[in-house]
Amino acid sequence: MSGTSSLIFAVDAADAPLAAWNRLADRAIEPNPFFRPEFLRPLAARLDRREIRVVAIRREADGAFLALAPFSRRRVGLLTPAAVAHAGDYGPLGTPLFAPEADAETAASLCAAAAEALGTGLVAFPYLRTDGPVAALLSGMAATRDGNGPRLALCGARLRAGHATGIEGAAQQRAVSRHRVKELDRQMRRLADLGAVSATRADTVETLPEAIEAFLELEAAGWKGRAGTALVADPGRAAFARDFLEASARAGRLRIDALRLDGRPVAMMAMLRDGARAWSWKIAFDEDHGRLSPGSQIARIAMRHTLASDGIVDADSLAIPGHSMIEPLWPGRVAYATGLVAGGRFADLRLWLGGADLALEHRARAVVKALLRRR
């Protein structure tokens, strides 16, 4: 792209251009809290030992970043190597950051720079939202350079729970099954029989530090703690979680909702906010009150709090598709897929191989899950 150049640096480099990176994240056409320094740098330092390369396209005139995404070289499915945008269990959102003035050629430059930096002809964006301007921008790449630009394939399209706000969000809230609402209301009354029930929200630098520790403690007290998957079950994971949550709190991008019994939390949900979107990052609840559905109760509370918040247009659960708890309560749907990009002479072949590999991996996972259910 004329007047631009690529910049590639390690995510944890001491001289990383954090100011330009943050300015782009603040004004991106679609926000992604998991592609910000406050998430990626503690992840790289404390938890993920794979090399993460940040690829940025910058404007030479003023050094402003026009596009950015973090990548690592790994298999896109079971076999095919690719430059894969760094999205996974702790941040399942692979939407790259683009400035409002970025165009299809900017997107092509980002993908070409990633392919060159990681030494592969295939670029992948897992968990790419397909219902917004970034997907449209990537789709427009083929129209550049007289139709000879990179090709995009959207593979494994899925839907996960979410909800809108405003009039649409209120309608989605009313669309929740009457039977389910009545049952949750009944269970809430049973909880109130045990003591004083309250719903609280922590969203300030004064209230969040205590809420963060209470959330981590509550999560560790449940099955995740017993299984060793709780955030504080591993020192590196705990340090990452605290670094990320505390940085998000300082930036005004964290809210922790809680359902309390006599002041003690029985369910909590950590909500992230970036721009006009919100995400449910993690949930924890007291299993001693499991019969009263504390997880479902906090999902309802979080939705109410988000609907009452100014400037948010939608919320993404980040849950797996078909999640039995949150899908019936957040009846909106968030569309996503794995975006595969390839250019050059063998672009179509690379896209076919990548798509076939993803499908093979999906089938293999389904077989493993079926076998585990039979045990």
C-alpha positions as CSV (number, residue, x, y, z in Angstrom):
1,M,0.0,0.0,0.0
2,S,1.4,3.4,-1.0
3,G,2.7,5.5,1.9
4,T,2.7,2.6,4.4
5,S,5.2,0.0,5.7
6,S,5.0,-3.0,7.9
7,L,6.4,-3.3,11.3
8,I,7.0,-6.7,13.1
9,F,8.0,-7.0,16.7
10,A,7.8,-9.4,19.6
11,V,4.8,-8.9,21.8
12,D,6.9,-8.6,24.9
13,A,9.7,-6.5,23.3
14,A,11.0,-3.8,25.6
15,D,10.9,-1.2,22.8
16,A,7.4,-2.2,21.5
17,P,5.5,0.8,20.2
18,L,2.8,0.7,22.8
19,A,1.5,4.2,22.3
20,A,0.7,3.6,18.6
21,W,-0.7,0.2,19.4
22,N,-3.0,1.5,22.0
23,R,-4.2,4.4,19.8
24,L,-5.2,2.0,17.1
25,A,-7.0,-0.3,19.6
26,D,-8.9,2.7,20.9
27,R,-10.2,3.8,17.5
28,A,-10.5,0.4,15.7
29,I,-13.6,-0.2,13.6
30,E,-14.1,-3.3,15.6
31,P,-12.6,-3.6,19.1
32,N,-10.8,-6.6,20.4
33,P,-9.7,-6.5,24.0
34,F,-7.5,-9.7,23.5
35,F,-5.4,-7.9,20.9
36,R,-4.4,-5.2,23.3
37,P,-1.0,-5.0,25.1
38,E,-2.7,-5.3,28.5
39,F,-3.8,-8.9,27.5
40,L,-1.0,-10.1,25.2
41,R,2.0,-9.0,27.2
42,P,1.1,-10.7,30.5
43,L,0.0,-13.7,28.5
44,A,3.3,-14.0,26.8
45,A,5.3,-13.3,29.9
46,R,3.4,-15.5,32.3
47,L,1.6,-18.2,30.4
48,D,2.0,-18.8,26.7
49,R,5.6,-19.7,25.8
50,R,5.0,-19.7,22.0
51,E,6.7,-16.8,20.2
52,I,4.0,-14.2,19.4
53,R,4.9,-11.7,16.6
54,V,2.9,-8.5,16.3
55,V,2.4,-7.5,12.7
56,A,1.4,-3.9,12.1
57,I,0.8,-1.7,9.1
58,R,1.8,1.9,9.8
59,R,1.4,5.1,7.8
60,E,4.9,6.5,7.0
61,A,3.8,10.1,7.2
62,D,3.0,10.1,10.9
63,G,3.7,6.6,12.1
64,A,0.1,5.9,13.0
65,F,-0.9,2.2,12.9
66,L,-3.6,1.3,10.4
67,A,-3.8,-2.4,11.1
68,L,-2.5,-4.8,13.6
69,A,-2.8,-8.4,14.7
70,P,-0.6,-10.8,16.8
71,F,0.4,-14.1,15.1
72,S,2.2,-17.3,15.9
73,R,3.3,-20.0,13.5
74,R,1.3,-23.2,14.2
75,R,-1.0,-25.7,12.5
76,V,-4.3,-24.3,11.4
77,G,-5.9,-27.7,11.9
78,L,-4.1,-31.0,12.4
79,L,-1.5,-30.7,9.7
80,T,-1.3,-27.4,7.8
81,P,1.2,-24.7,9.0
82,A,-0.1,-21.1,8.9
83,A,0.5,-17.7,10.4
84,V,-2.4,-17.9,12.9
85,A,-3.8,-14.9,14.7
86,H,-3.3,-15.5,18.4
87,A,-6.8,-16.3,19.6
88,G,-7.6,-19.1,22.0
89,D,-9.1,-20.3,25.3
90,Y,-8.4,-17.1,27.2
91,G,-9.3,-14.8,24.4
92,P,-11.5,-16.5,21.7
93,L,-11.7,-13.5,19.4
94,G,-9.5,-13.3,16.4
95,T,-10.8,-10.1,14.8
96,P,-7.8,-7.9,13.7
97,L,-7.6,-4.2,14.5
98,F,-8.2,-1.8,11.7
99,A,-8.2,2.0,11.7
100,P,-11.3,3.7,10.3
101,E,-9.3,4.9,7.3
102,A,-7.9,1.4,6.5
103,D,-9.1,-0.1,3.2
104,A,-8.9,-3.5,1.4
105,E,-5.3,-2.8,0.4
106,T,-4.4,-2.3,4.1
107,A,-5.9,-5.7,4.9
108,A,-4.0,-7.3,2.1
109,S,-0.7,-5.7,3.3
110,L,-1.4,-7.0,6.8
111,C,-1.9,-10.6,5.6
112,A,1.1,-10.4,3.3
113,A,3.4,-9.1,6.1
114,A,2.1,-11.9,8.4
115,A,2.8,-14.6,5.8
116,E,6.3,-13.3,5.1
117,A,7.1,-12.9,8.8
118,L,6.0,-16.4,9.8
119,G,7.3,-18.0,6.6
120,T,4.0,-19.5,5.3
121,G,1.6,-18.9,2.5
122,L,-1.5,-19.3,4.6
123,V,-2.9,-16.8,7.2
124,A,-5.6,-17.7,9.6
125,F,-7.9,-15.7,11.8
126,P,-9.7,-18.0,14.3
127,Y,-12.9,-16.8,15.9
128,L,-13.3,-14.0,13.4
129,R,-16.6,-12.2,13.8
130,T,-18.3,-12.4,10.4
131,D,-21.1,-9.9,11.0
132,G,-19.1,-6.6,11.0
133,P,-16.9,-4.2,9.1
134,V,-13.7,-6.2,9.5
135,A,-15.1,-9.3,7.8
136,A,-16.3,-7.0,5.0
137,L,-12.9,-5.4,4.7
138,L,-11.2,-8.8,4.5
139,S,-13.8,-9.9,1.9
140,G,-13.0,-6.9,-0.2
141,M,-9.3,-7.8,-0.6
142,A,-10.0,-9.9,-3.7
143,A,-11.1,-6.7,-5.4
144,T,-7.8,-5.1,-5.1
145,R,-5.2,-5.1,-7.9
146,D,-7.7,-5.9,-10.6
147,G,-9.1,-9.0,-8.8
148,N,-5.6,-10.5,-8.2
149,G,-5.5,-9.8,-4.5
150,P,-5.5,-12.4,-1.7
151,R,-8.4,-14.8,-1.4
152,L,-10.5,-15.2,1.7
153,A,-12.4,-18.4,2.8
154,L,-14.6,-18.5,5.9
155,C,-14.6,-22.0,7.3
156,G,-16.5,-23.6,10.1
157,A,-19.2,-20.9,10.5
158,R,-20.7,-21.0,14.0
159,L,-23.0,-19.1,16.3
160,R,-22.6,-18.5,20.0
161,A,-24.7,-16.8,22.6
162,G,-24.9,-13.0,22.9
163,H,-27.4,-10.2,23.1
164,A,-28.0,-6.8,21.7
165,T,-28.9,-3.7,23.8
166,G,-31.5,-1.0,23.3
167,I,-34.9,-1.9,21.9
168,E,-33.5,-5.1,20.3
169,G,-31.9,-6.2,23.6
170,A,-35.0,-5.6,25.6
171,A,-36.9,-7.7,23.1
172,Q,-34.4,-10.5,23.4
173,Q,-34.7,-10.3,27.2
174,R,-38.5,-10.7,26.9
175,A,-38.0,-13.7,24.5
176,V,-36.5,-15.9,27.2
177,S,-38.8,-18.8,27.8
178,R,-41.5,-18.0,30.3
179,H,-41.1,-21.3,32.0
180,R,-37.3,-20.7,32.5
181,V,-38.0,-17.2,33.9
182,K,-40.5,-18.5,36.3
183,E,-38.2,-21.3,37.5
184,L,-35.3,-18.9,38.0
185,D,-37.5,-16.5,39.9
186,R,-38.7,-19.4,42.1
187,Q,-35.0,-20.4,42.8
188,M,-34.2,-16.8,43.6
189,R,-36.9,-16.7,46.2
190,R,-35.5,-19.9,47.7
191,L,-32.1,-18.3,47.9
192,A,-33.7,-15.3,49.6
193,D,-35.1,-17.7,52.2
194,L,-31.5,-18.3,53.3
195,G,-30.5,-14.7,53.8
196,A,-30.3,-11.2,52.3
197,V,-29.9,-11.4,48.5
198,S,-28.3,-8.6,46.5
199,A,-26.9,-8.0,43.0
200,T,-23.9,-5.8,42.9
201,R,-21.5,-4.4,40.2
202,A,-17.9,-3.4,40.6
203,D,-16.6,-1.1,37.9
204,T,-14.3,1.5,39.5
205,V,-10.7,1.5,40.5
206,E,-11.9,1.7,44.1
207,T,-14.2,-1.4,44.0
208,L,-12.5,-3.7,41.5
209,P,-9.4,-4.8,43.3
210,E,-11.5,-6.5,46.1
211,A,-13.9,-7.9,43.5
212,I,-11.1,-9.4,41.4
213,E,-9.7,-11.3,44.4
214,A,-13.2,-12.4,45.4
215,F,-13.8,-13.7,41.9
216,L,-10.5,-15.6,41.8
217,E,-11.2,-17.2,45.2
218,L,-14.8,-18.2,44.2
219,E,-13.6,-19.8,41.0
220,A,-10.9,-21.7,42.8
221,A,-13.4,-23.1,45.4
222,G,-15.3,-25.0,42.7
223,W,-14.7,-27.8,40.2
224,K,-12.1,-25.8,38.3
225,G,-10.0,-25.6,41.5
226,R,-10.3,-29.4,42.0
227,A,-9.5,-30.0,38.3
228,G,-6.5,-27.6,38.4
229,T,-7.9,-25.4,35.7
230,A,-8.9,-22.4,37.9
231,L,-7.0,-19.2,37.2
232,V,-5.1,-19.3,40.5
233,A,-4.4,-23.0,40.3
234,D,-1.1,-22.3,38.6
235,P,1.3,-19.5,39.6
236,G,1.8,-18.3,36.0
237,R,-1.9,-18.4,35.2
238,A,-2.7,-16.5,38.4
239,A,-0.1,-13.8,37.6
240,F,-1.4,-13.4,34.1
241,A,-5.0,-13.2,35.3
242,R,-4.2,-10.5,37.9
243,D,-2.0,-8.5,35.5
244,F,-4.7,-8.5,32.8
245,L,-7.7,-7.8,35.1
246,E,-5.9,-5.1,37.1
247,A,-4.8,-3.4,33.9
248,S,-8.3,-3.6,32.5
249,A,-9.7,-2.2,35.7
250,R,-7.3,0.8,35.5
251,A,-8.3,1.4,31.9
252,G,-12.1,1.3,32.7
253,R,-12.6,-1.8,30.7
254,L,-13.7,-4.3,33.4
255,R,-16.9,-4.9,35.3
256,I,-17.5,-7.7,37.8
257,D,-21.1,-8.5,38.5
258,A,-22.0,-10.5,41.7
259,L,-25.0,-12.2,43.2
260,R,-24.5,-12.1,47.0
261,L,-26.1,-13.8,50.0
262,D,-25.6,-11.9,53.2
263,G,-22.9,-10.0,51.5
264,R,-20.9,-13.1,50.4
265,P,-20.7,-13.8,46.6
266,V,-22.4,-16.9,45.4
267,A,-22.0,-16.1,41.7
268,M,-19.8,-13.7,39.8
269,M,-19.1,-12.8,36.2
270,A,-16.2,-10.8,34.9
271,M,-17.3,-8.6,32.0
272,L,-14.9,-6.9,29.6
273,R,-15.8,-3.7,27.8
274,D,-13.9,-2.2,24.8
275,G,-15.5,0.5,22.7
276,A,-19.2,-0.2,22.2
277,R,-19.0,-4.0,22.9
278,A,-18.9,-6.2,26.0
279,W,-17.7,-9.7,26.6
280,S,-18.4,-12.2,29.3
281,W,-14.8,-13.4,30.1
282,K,-15.2,-15.7,33.0
283,I,-17.9,-16.9,35.4
284,A,-17.7,-18.5,38.9
285,F,-20.3,-19.7,41.4
286,D,-20.7,-21.4,44.7
287,E,-21.5,-25.1,44.1
288,D,-23.1,-25.4,47.5
289,H,-26.0,-23.5,46.0
290,G,-26.0,-25.3,42.7
291,R,-29.6,-26.4,42.9
292,L,-30.6,-22.7,42.8
293,S,-28.8,-22.1,39.5
294,P,-26.4,-19.4,40.5
295,G,-24.7,-19.4,37.1
296,S,-27.9,-18.8,35.3
297,Q,-28.8,-16.1,37.9
298,I,-25.6,-14.2,37.4
299,A,-26.0,-14.4,33.6
300,R,-29.4,-12.7,33.9
301,I,-28.0,-10.1,36.3
302,A,-25.1,-9.4,33.9
303,M,-27.5,-8.9,31.0
304,R,-29.6,-6.5,33.0
305,H,-26.5,-4.5,33.9
306,T,-25.3,-4.4,30.3
307,L,-28.7,-3.3,29.1
308,A,-28.6,-0.4,31.6
309,S,-25.1,0.7,30.5
310,D,-24.6,3.6,28.2
311,G,-22.8,3.2,24.8
312,I,-22.8,-0.6,24.5
313,V,-24.4,-2.0,21.4
314,D,-24.0,-5.8,22.1
315,A,-22.5,-8.4,24.3
316,D,-20.7,-11.6,23.4
317,S,-20.7,-14.6,25.8
318,L,-17.5,-16.1,24.3
319,A,-19.2,-19.4,25.2
320,I,-19.0,-22.5,23.1
321,P,-21.9,-22.9,20.7
322,G,-24.9,-24.7,22.2
323,H,-23.9,-23.8,25.8
324,S,-26.8,-25.2,27.9
325,M,-26.7,-22.4,30.5
326,I,-26.2,-19.2,28.7
327,E,-27.8,-19.7,25.3
328,P,-31.4,-19.8,26.6
329,L,-30.7,-16.6,28.6
330,W,-28.8,-14.6,26.1
331,P,-30.9,-15.4,23.0
332,G,-29.0,-13.2,20.5
333,R,-26.3,-14.9,18.4
334,V,-22.8,-13.9,17.6
335,A,-21.6,-15.2,14.2
336,Y,-18.0,-16.2,13.8
337,A,-15.7,-18.5,11.7
338,T,-12.1,-19.2,10.9
339,G,-11.0,-16.8,8.2
340,L,-8.3,-18.2,5.9
341,V,-6.3,-15.9,3.6
342,A,-3.9,-16.9,0.9
343,G,-2.4,-15.1,-2.1
344,G,-0.3,-15.9,-5.0
345,R,-0.4,-18.6,-7.6
346,F,-1.5,-21.4,-5.3
347,A,-3.9,-19.4,-3.2
348,D,-7.0,-21.6,-4.0
349,L,-5.1,-24.8,-3.3
350,R,-3.8,-23.4,0.1
351,L,-7.3,-22.4,1.0
352,W,-8.7,-25.8,0.1
353,L,-6.0,-27.6,2.1
354,G,-6.5,-25.3,5.1
355,G,-10.3,-25.7,5.0
356,A,-10.1,-29.5,4.7
357,D,-7.6,-29.7,7.6
358,L,-10.0,-27.6,9.8
359,A,-12.9,-29.9,8.9
360,L,-10.8,-32.9,9.7
361,E,-9.8,-31.5,13.1
362,H,-13.5,-30.7,13.9
363,R,-14.5,-34.3,13.0
364,A,-11.6,-35.7,15.1
365,R,-12.7,-33.6,18.1
366,A,-16.3,-34.8,17.7
367,V,-15.2,-38.5,17.7
368,V,-13.1,-38.0,20.8
369,K,-16.0,-36.3,22.7
370,A,-18.4,-39.1,21.6
371,L,-15.9,-41.7,22.9
372,L,-15.5,-39.9,26.2
373,R,-19.3,-39.7,26.7
374,R,-19.5,-43.5,26.3
375,R,-17.1,-44.1,29.2
